[in-house]
């Protein structure tokens, strides 16, 4: 399967046929044709979402842990900043 085939599978048959006609008429290289097919695919309207679930604040309460030293900057990083060099 070529890149063009992979990108045009989701297109309607008439859109695919128009792209193939364009490729023959303009003698487009495969990479250019693939780019045009990708743009045609991305221009399609996104399907509507089935349903949006309502956000529930606190749903993960007690499940996420943050280390006690999360906000502490390691001394070697502070030293490298003071010297103006990248830590690593």
C-alpha positions in Angstrom: 0.0 0.0 0.0 1.4 3.4 -1.0 1.3 6.5 1.1 -1.3 7.9 -1.2 -3.5 4.8 -0.7 -3.1 4.9 3.1 -4.1 8.6 3.2 -7.0 8.4 0.8 -8.8 5.3 2.3 -10.9 7.6 4.5 -11.8 9.9 1.7 -15.0 9.6 -0.3 -14.7 7.8 -3.6 -15.3 10.9 -5.7 -12.6 12.9 -3.8 -10.1 10.0 -4.3 -10.9 9.9 -8.0 -10.4 13.7 -8.3 -7.0 13.4 -6.6 -6.0 10.5 -9.0 -7.1 12.6 -12.0 -5.0 15.6 -10.7 -2.0 13.3 -10.3 -2.2 12.1 -13.8 -3.0 15.5 -15.3 -0.2 17.4 -13.5 2.3 14.5 -13.3 2.7 15.0 -9.6 5.5 13.2 -7.7 4.2 10.7 -5.1 5.3 12.9 -2.1 3.4 15.9 -3.4 0.3 13.8 -4.0 0.5 12.3 -0.5 0.7 15.9 0.9 -2.4 16.9 -1.1 -4.2 13.8 0.1 -3.3 14.5 3.7 -4.6 18.0 3.5 -7.9 16.8 2.0 -8.2 14.3 4.9 -7.4 16.9 7.5 -9.9 19.4 6.0 -12.8 17.0 6.6 -15.1 18.0 9.4 -14.5 16.1 12.7 -17.3 13.8 13.8 -19.4 15.1 16.7 -18.5 13.8 20.1 -20.9 11.1 21.3 -21.4 12.7 24.7 -19.4 14.9 26.9 -19.1 13.6 30.5 -19.5 16.1 33.2 -16.4 16.8 35.2 -16.3 15.5 38.8 -13.9 17.5 41.0 -12.1 15.4 43.5 -12.6 12.1 41.7 -8.9 11.2 42.0 -8.5 12.5 45.6 -6.2 10.2 47.6 -4.9 8.5 44.4 -2.2 11.0 43.4 0.9 11.4 45.6 3.5 14.2 45.3 6.9 13.7 46.9 7.5 15.9 50.0 10.6 17.4 48.3 8.8 18.1 45.0 9.5 21.9 45.2 13.1 21.6 46.4 15.7 22.3 43.7 18.7 20.0 43.9 21.9 21.7 45.0 23.9 20.7 41.9 21.3 22.5 39.8 21.5 25.6 41.9 25.3 25.6 41.6 25.2 25.2 37.8 22.8 28.1 37.5 25.1 30.2 39.7 28.0 29.3 37.4 26.0 29.9 34.3 26.3 26.3 32.9 23.7 23.8 31.9 23.1 21.0 34.5 23.7 17.6 33.2 
